Amino acid sequence: MTLVRVLSPESEPELAVVRSLLEAHDIPVFVHGRHFGSILPGLQIGNHNTQCVMVPEEFAPDALELLSEFKRSDRTTPPRDDREV
């Protein structure tokens, strides 16, 4: 089975959301560097502690489409102002 990188998350919360999104759509997920990257949190330095989300090659088009929608909605969501009720 060939795995394809579809995303390098910028944070642990982003990784959790992306992983859940893909798994909810029955797309198998492997996080390369998961355990090593969690030992060295903070600044992501190239391949040193960067984690990346990988999926089987046959699922890559669907995963990339889901992730593009996720990234697009993330940018279009206005910041929340808790003071307004």
N, C-alpha and C positions, 0 to 999 in steps of 0.2 A: 504494500500500500504506500503510495506516494503522498506526502503531506505538503500542503501549500500554506505559506504565511499569508494571513489576511489582515492582520492588525498588530501593531505594537502599542499596547495600552499605555497611557500616560500616568495612570494611578491604579491603586488596588480597587477602588470603587468602580472605575471604568472597566477593569478586567472582570469584576463580578457581574456587572450588567451585561457586558458583551457575551460572556460565557453563558449566562442564563438565557439571553435572547436566542443564541444559536441552538442551545440544547432544547429550548421550548419548541423549536422548529425541526426537531429530530436531526440536527446536524452534529455529528460527533466532533468533539473539541479536544485538542491537546495543547497544553500551554508549555512551550519550550522555555526552559530556564526558570520554571515556576519555583522550585524549592531553593535554588541558588539565588534567584532574584529576591526572594523574600528574606533571605538572610542579610542582604545588603540593601535595605530600603533607602529611599532618598533619590539623589541625582542618578539618572540613568546614563551610564557611560558606555556607549557603543555596545559591543557584545559582552562586555564585562558582567553586567548585572541586568541587562535588558530582557524582559519577558516578551514573548510573541505568541499570538494566538494562531494555531495552525489547524487546518481541516483537511480531510481527504480530498484529493484532487477533483473527484467527481462532484463534491459538494461546494467547491470553491465559487462557482458563479452565483449560486443561491446565497451563500454566506456574504459575498461581496455586495450583493444587492441589498440584503438586510442591513449590513453595516453602513452602507451609503445612506440609507434612509435614517438610521440611527444618528449618524453624524450630522445630517442635514437638519433633523429635528432638534438636535442639541444646540445648534447654532441659532435657530430661529426662536427658541424659547426665551422670552424676555426675562430679565432678572426679577426675582420675586421681592416685593417690598412688604415685609411683615407688618408695617405700620398701618396699612390700609385694611379696613374691615368692611 
